[in-house]
Amino acid sequence: AIGDPVNVASRLEGLTKLYGVDILASEETQGEASDLAWLEVDCVRVKGREAPTRLFALIGDGSVERDPAFGELRGRHEAMIATYRARRFDESAAAAERLAVERDDLAPLYRAFAELAREAATLPEGVWSAVRTLDSK
């Protein structure tokens, strides 16, 4: 049905400012364009949809994807995401802050991620979830 992809797309468009990126895509879209350079950003549940949606930021074209420097960045980025999902929020925020300094082009993304990790650290034990629920656009 066309309704679900349109629903997800409209929600993702609204999240670009939160994550400090120009283009966000669902896992389905990322999979269809896997030759491009993507970084996973979050996992969310959008209003009107039960299944979580993994979010990816488009970083560059195929030449970026093939660049060994991007592979190194992706590894560090994935480690940062893993610490966040493991509830090691201080470690995750520190990694994001380092990446923000090192990668000026991605600084808005990493500053946003550091802030999200710091906010998560303040939540009571049973409240935080690795899947963020979005109640609005």
Buried (B, 14 or more C-beta within 10 A) or exposed (E): EEEEEEBBBEBBEEBBEBBBBEBBBBBEBBEEBEEBBBBBBBBBBBEEBEEBBBBBBBBBEEEBBEEEEBEEBBEBBEEBBEBBEEBBBEBBBBBBBBBBEEBEEBBBBBBBBBBBBBEBBEEEEEEBEEEBEBEEE
